[in-house]
């Protein structure tokens, strides 16, 4: 099933490995290192409109390991993913 992850972008729920809150996970040094490395490798896709603060990031395994930075909260993403499986 697919769900909207931000900026008119849809992801397949099967490809999502994890959804993380940037407020809590972003405070970790390891998370910061992981995100910097992903950025350097060109594996980060920003789904935020200009001027919008990101609230979460999703790690997927397709295509390859990709990190999507989303303006939506983890709770909103969870609801969208759950709703897509019901429809």
BATI-933762 format. One line per field, with one value per residue: residue number from 0; x, y, z of N, C-alpha, C in turn. Coordinates in Angstrom, 2 decimals, always signed. Layout:
<atoms>
seq: (NUM / ...)
n_x: (X / ...)
n_y: (Y / ...)
n_z: (Z / ...)
ca_x: (X / ...)
ca_y: (Y / ...)
ca_z: (Z / ...)
c_x: (X / ...)
c_y: (Y / ...)
c_z: (Z / ...)
</atoms>
This chain:
<atoms>
seq: (0 / 1 / 2 / 3 / 4 / 5 / 6 / 7 / 8 / 9 / 10 / 11 / 12 / 13 / 14 / 15 / 16 / 17 / 18 / 19 / 20 / 21 / 22 / 23 / 24 / 25 / 26 / 27 / 28 / 29 / 30 / 31 / 32 / 33 / 34 / 35 / 36 / 37 / 38 / 39 / 40 / 41 / 42 / 43 / 44 / 45 / 46 / 47 / 48 / 49 / 50 / 51 / 52 / 53 / 54 / 55 / 56 / 57 / 58 / 59 / 60 / 61 / 62 / 63 / 64 / 65 / 66 / 67 / 68 / 69 / 70 / 71 / 72 / 73 / 74 / 75 / 76 / 77 / 78 / 79 / 80 / 81 / 82 / 83 / 84 / 85 / 86)
n_x: (+0.83 / +0.33 / +1.28 / +0.87 / +3.66 / +4.46 / +4.80 / +3.49 / +4.38 / +4.58 / +4.97 / +5.73 / +4.43 / +5.73 / +8.38 / +9.32 / +11.45 / +11.64 / +10.23 / +11.04 / +11.12 / +12.20 / +12.62 / +13.17 / +14.87 / +16.70 / +18.27 / +20.22 / +23.67 / +24.55 / +22.43 / +22.59 / +25.11 / +24.52 / +22.57 / +24.10 / +26.02 / +24.35 / +23.41 / +25.81 / +26.25 / +24.29 / +21.79 / +19.54 / +16.30 / +14.51 / +11.37 / +10.09 / +8.45 / +9.81 / +10.90 / +9.50 / +9.61 / +11.21 / +9.71 / +9.98 / +11.77 / +12.06 / +13.26 / +14.07 / +14.26 / +14.29 / +14.73 / +17.65 / +19.21 / +17.44 / +16.79 / +14.05 / +13.07 / +10.54 / +7.77 / +5.72 / +4.40 / +5.55 / +3.30 / +1.22 / +2.14 / +2.04 / -0.73 / -1.57 / -0.32 / -1.53 / -4.20 / -4.04 / -3.76 / -6.20 / -7.99)
n_y: (-1.18 / +2.33 / +5.59 / +9.09 / +11.12 / +13.71 / +16.85 / +16.10 / +13.48 / +9.99 / +6.96 / +3.48 / +1.35 / -1.02 / -0.51 / +1.13 / +1.36 / +2.61 / +5.27 / +8.36 / +10.77 / +14.01 / +15.80 / +14.27 / +12.06 / +13.48 / +14.76 / +13.07 / +12.24 / +10.18 / +9.89 / +12.34 / +12.05 / +9.89 / +11.05 / +13.11 / +11.60 / +10.21 / +12.37 / +13.28 / +11.11 / +11.44 / +10.42 / +11.55 / +12.83 / +15.70 / +16.48 / +18.74 / +21.85 / +24.99 / +26.96 / +25.52 / +23.72 / +20.62 / +17.69 / +15.01 / +12.00 / +9.45 / +6.21 / +4.24 / +1.23 / +1.23 / +3.13 / +1.46 / +2.41 / +5.04 / +8.26 / +10.09 / +13.32 / +14.76 / +17.10 / +16.32 / +15.04 / +12.17 / +10.83 / +11.63 / +10.52 / +7.83 / +7.43 / +7.89 / +5.79 / +3.59 / +4.05 / +3.74 / +1.02 / +0.07 / +0.96)
n_z: (+0.00 / -0.45 / +0.80 / +1.47 / +1.94 / +2.09 / +0.32 / -2.15 / -2.51 / -2.59 / -0.73 / -0.64 / +1.77 / +2.33 / +1.83 / +3.83 / +6.50 / +8.95 / +10.94 / +12.19 / +14.82 / +14.51 / +16.58 / +18.88 / +18.09 / +16.61 / +18.45 / +19.22 / +18.96 / +17.34 / +15.54 / +14.24 / +13.03 / +11.32 / +9.62 / +8.43 / +7.05 / +5.27 / +3.81 / +2.59 / +0.94 / -0.88 / -0.37 / +0.73 / +0.65 / +0.51 / +1.57 / +2.30 / +1.93 / +0.78 / +3.49 / +5.37 / +8.37 / +9.06 / +10.51 / +10.85 / +9.86 / +7.41 / +6.93 / +4.24 / +2.25 / -0.45 / -3.32 / -2.76 / +0.37 / +1.54 / +2.81 / +3.75 / +4.41 / +6.18 / +6.43 / +7.98 / +11.05 / +12.96 / +14.02 / +12.30 / +9.91 / +10.59 / +10.92 / +8.29 / +6.95 / +8.19 / +7.47 / +4.71 / +4.49 / +5.20 / +3.27)
ca_x: (+0.00 / +1.05 / +0.76 / +1.44 / +4.69 / +4.75 / +5.13 / +2.95 / +5.25 / +4.02 / +5.89 / +5.14 / +4.63 / +6.68 / +9.75 / +9.67 / +12.10 / +11.37 / +9.83 / +11.68 / +10.80 / +13.43 / +12.81 / +13.78 / +16.00 / +17.68 / +19.13 / +21.29 / +24.86 / +24.58 / +21.46 / +23.18 / +26.16 / +23.85 / +21.95 / +25.17 / +26.59 / +23.36 / +23.42 / +27.04 / +26.11 / +23.20 / +20.67 / +18.50 / +15.30 / +13.79 / +9.98 / +9.56 / +8.36 / +10.73 / +10.45 / +8.81 / +10.52 / +10.96 / +9.30 / +10.33 / +12.45 / +11.73 / +14.34 / +13.51 / +15.27 / +14.10 / +15.83 / +18.78 / +18.81 / +17.13 / +16.19 / +13.12 / +12.82 / +9.13 / +7.20 / +4.64 / +4.82 / +5.49 / +1.93 / +0.44 / +2.60 / +1.52 / -2.16 / -1.71 / +0.09 / -2.59 / -5.38 / -3.83 / -3.91 / -7.62 / -8.68)
ca_y: (+0.00 / +3.59 / +6.70 / +10.42 / +11.43 / +15.14 / +17.45 / +15.28 / +12.32 / +8.78 / +5.86 / +2.18 / +0.99 / -2.14 / -0.01 / +1.95 / +0.64 / +3.29 / +6.68 / +8.92 / +12.14 / +14.80 / +16.46 / +13.35 / +11.34 / +14.46 / +15.21 / +12.08 / +12.45 / +9.12 / +10.22 / +13.44 / +11.46 / +9.09 / +11.96 / +13.79 / +10.62 / +9.99 / +13.60 / +13.24 / +10.04 / +11.79 / +9.53 / +12.28 / +13.52 / +16.65 / +16.60 / +19.96 / +23.05 / +26.03 / +27.67 / +24.61 / +22.96 / +19.17 / +17.13 / +13.59 / +11.42 / +8.06 / +5.45 / +3.21 / +0.38 / +1.25 / +2.42 / +1.48 / +3.05 / +6.43 / +8.98 / +11.13 / +14.28 / +15.13 / +18.13 / +15.71 / +14.40 / +10.71 / +10.39 / +11.83 / +9.52 / +6.53 / +7.40 / +7.77 / +4.42 / +2.69 / +4.31 / +3.19 / -0.43 / -0.20 / +1.25)
ca_z: (+0.00 / -0.56 / +1.60 / +1.20 / +2.94 / +2.04 / -0.98 / -3.25 / -2.66 / -1.98 / -0.46 / -0.41 / +3.18 / +2.40 / +1.71 / +4.99 / +7.60 / +10.21 / +10.95 / +13.38 / +15.18 / +14.50 / +17.88 / +19.84 / +17.49 / +16.13 / +19.54 / +19.39 / +18.14 / +16.32 / +14.50 / +13.48 / +12.18 / +10.28 / +8.64 / +7.69 / +6.12 / +4.21 / +2.99 / +1.79 / -0.05 / -1.78 / -0.08 / +1.46 / -0.17 / +1.35 / +1.15 / +2.91 / +1.09 / +1.28 / +4.68 / +6.27 / +9.22 / +9.06 / +11.80 / +10.94 / +8.71 / +7.15 / +6.32 / +3.37 / +1.60 / -1.90 / -3.99 / -1.83 / +1.62 / +1.28 / +3.94 / +3.34 / +5.47 / +5.97 / +7.30 / +8.75 / +12.30 / +12.91 / +14.28 / +11.07 / +8.94 / +11.04 / +10.59 / +6.84 / +6.57 / +8.67 / +6.65 / +3.37 / +4.55 / +5.38 / +2.01)
c_x: (+0.88 / +0.43 / +1.53 / +2.41 / +5.06 / +5.11 / +4.69 / +3.80 / +4.63 / +5.09 / +5.10 / +5.44 / +5.63 / +8.13 / +10.23 / +10.22 / +11.80 / +10.99 / +10.32 / +11.32 / +12.11 / +13.68 / +13.52 / +15.00 / +17.09 / +18.63 / +20.32 / +22.46 / +24.92 / +23.60 / +21.99 / +24.26 / +25.56 / +23.27 / +23.00 / +25.79 / +25.63 / +23.31 / +24.64 / +26.95 / +24.99 / +21.95 / +19.55 / +17.61 / +14.49 / +12.38 / +9.31 / +9.53 / +9.34 / +10.11 / +9.71 / +9.83 / +10.19 / +10.60 / +9.73 / +11.21 / +12.12 / +12.93 / +13.69 / +14.64 / +15.08 / +14.01 / +17.09 / +18.30 / +18.66 / +16.45 / +15.32 / +12.83 / +11.44 / +8.68 / +6.09 / +5.20 / +4.78 / +4.07 / +1.06 / +0.84 / +2.06 / +0.05 / -2.37 / -1.36 / -0.99 / -3.84 / -5.24 / -3.99 / -5.37 / -8.36 / -8.56)
c_y: (+1.26 / +4.64 / +7.96 / +10.78 / +12.91 / +15.59 / +16.59 / +14.06 / +11.13 / +7.72 / +4.57 / +1.78 / -0.15 / -1.67 / +0.75 / +1.07 / +1.28 / +4.74 / +7.25 / +10.38 / +12.93 / +15.51 / +15.54 / +12.65 / +12.29 / +14.95 / +14.26 / +12.37 / +11.41 / +9.39 / +11.34 / +12.94 / +10.67 / +9.99 / +12.70 / +12.85 / +10.35 / +11.18 / +13.61 / +12.20 / +10.32 / +10.95 / +10.21 / +13.00 / +14.40 / +16.83 / +17.85 / +21.09 / +24.08 / +26.79 / +26.80 / +23.81 / +21.46 / +18.69 / +15.68 / +13.20 / +9.94 / +7.41 / +4.33 / +2.37 / +0.31 / +2.69 / +2.53 / +2.06 / +4.54 / +7.02 / +10.09 / +12.02 / +14.88 / +16.25 / +17.57 / +15.04 / +12.88 / +10.18 / +10.53 / +10.80 / +8.14 / +6.39 / +7.21 / +6.36 / +3.42 / +2.83 / +3.70 / +1.67 / -0.83 / -0.07 / +0.14)
c_z: (+0.00 / +0.36 / +1.27 / +2.32 / +2.97 / +0.64 / -2.17 / -3.53 / -1.93 / -1.83 / -0.29 / +1.03 / +3.33 / +2.39 / +2.95 / +6.11 / +8.95 / +10.00 / +12.27 / +13.57 / +15.25 / +15.82 / +18.86 / +19.26 / +17.04 / +17.19 / +19.75 / +18.45 / +17.02 / +15.19 / +13.62 / +12.53 / +11.03 / +9.19 / +7.82 / +6.65 / +4.96 / +3.26 / +2.07 / +0.68 / -1.06 / -1.58 / +0.69 / +0.47 / +0.76 / +0.78 / +1.71 / +1.89 / +1.64 / +2.46 / +5.69 / +7.07 / +9.15 / +10.46 / +11.96 / +9.76 / +8.63 / +6.50 / +5.52 / +2.78 / +0.10 / -2.36 / -3.15 / -0.51 / +1.37 / +2.51 / +3.37 / +4.54 / +5.20 / +6.91 / +8.18 / +10.01 / +12.14 / +13.14 / +13.03 / +10.02 / +9.30 / +10.67 / +9.09 / +6.37 / +6.99 / +7.81 / +5.27 / +3.35 / +4.73 / +4.05 / +1.01)
</atoms>
